Amino acid sequence: TISREALRQWEDTHRPGARQPICALTAAYVDDFERSELMKFKEAGLDVMESKPCNIPRLFKVVDDVSPMFSDLSISVSQASTS
């Protein structure tokens, strides 16, 4: 919580309008949460909640969904390694 708050405050000060996505893993089954509970997580600054155990392909998809920056990076790395 403190790290998330510190990150959001730093972003507001140093990079207004830019936001680092935060993906939380929880031992609870996310589909069991009520919508109001999920909205509390969003209001607290979390972008995505995912249940554990989480398989690797699913985790990569979640990260890709919240941060297109990673997709762009992987494409440029792939292109650089083939050149």
C-alpha positions as CSV (number, residue, x, y, z in Angstrom):
1,T,0.0,0.0,0.0
2,I,2.7,2.5,0.9
3,S,4.7,1.6,-2.2
4,R,1.6,2.0,-4.4
5,E,0.8,5.4,-2.8
6,A,4.4,6.6,-3.1
7,L,4.5,5.5,-6.8
8,R,1.2,7.3,-7.6
9,Q,2.4,10.5,-5.8
10,W,5.7,10.4,-7.6
11,E,3.9,10.0,-10.9
12,D,1.6,12.9,-10.2
13,T,4.6,15.1,-9.4
14,H,7.2,14.0,-12.0
15,R,5.1,12.4,-14.9
16,P,1.6,13.9,-14.9
17,G,-0.6,11.9,-17.2
18,A,1.8,8.9,-17.3
19,R,1.0,5.9,-15.2
20,Q,2.9,2.7,-14.4
21,P,0.3,-0.2,-14.4
22,I,0.1,-2.1,-11.1
23,C,-1.1,-5.8,-11.3
24,A,-1.9,-7.4,-8.0
25,L,-1.9,-11.2,-7.4
26,T,-4.2,-12.4,-4.7
27,A,-4.8,-15.8,-3.1
28,A,-8.5,-15.2,-3.3
29,Y,-10.5,-16.1,-6.4
30,V,-11.1,-12.8,-8.2
31,D,-14.3,-13.9,-9.8
32,D,-15.7,-14.3,-6.2
33,F,-15.3,-10.5,-5.5
34,E,-18.3,-8.3,-5.7
35,R,-18.1,-5.4,-8.3
36,S,-18.0,-2.9,-5.4
37,E,-14.9,-4.7,-3.9
38,L,-13.1,-4.6,-7.3
39,M,-13.9,-0.9,-7.6
40,K,-12.2,-0.3,-4.3
41,F,-9.0,-1.9,-5.7
42,K,-9.2,0.4,-8.8
43,E,-9.8,3.5,-6.6
44,A,-6.7,2.4,-4.5
45,G,-4.6,2.7,-7.7
46,L,-4.5,-1.0,-8.8
47,D,-5.0,-1.7,-12.5
48,V,-5.6,-5.4,-12.5
49,M,-6.3,-8.2,-10.0
50,E,-5.4,-11.7,-10.8
51,S,-5.9,-14.9,-8.8
52,K,-3.1,-17.3,-7.7
53,P,-2.1,-19.7,-8.9
54,C,-1.8,-17.9,-12.2
55,N,-0.4,-19.7,-15.3
56,I,2.5,-17.9,-17.1
57,P,0.7,-17.4,-20.5
58,R,-2.3,-15.8,-18.6
59,L,0.1,-13.6,-16.6
60,F,1.8,-12.4,-19.8
61,K,-1.5,-11.6,-21.3
62,V,-2.5,-9.6,-18.3
63,V,0.7,-7.6,-18.4
64,D,0.3,-7.1,-22.1
65,D,-3.3,-5.9,-21.7
66,V,-2.4,-3.2,-19.1
67,S,0.9,-2.1,-20.7
68,P,1.2,-1.9,-24.5
69,M,4.7,-0.5,-23.8
70,F,5.8,-4.1,-23.2
71,S,4.4,-5.3,-26.5
72,D,6.3,-2.5,-28.3
73,L,9.5,-3.4,-26.5
74,S,9.2,-7.1,-27.3
75,I,8.6,-6.4,-30.9
76,S,11.7,-4.1,-31.1
77,V,13.8,-6.6,-29.3
78,S,12.7,-9.4,-31.7
79,Q,13.4,-7.2,-34.7
80,A,16.9,-6.2,-33.3
81,S,17.8,-9.8,-32.7
82,T,16.9,-10.9,-36.2
83,S,18.8,-8.1,-37.9
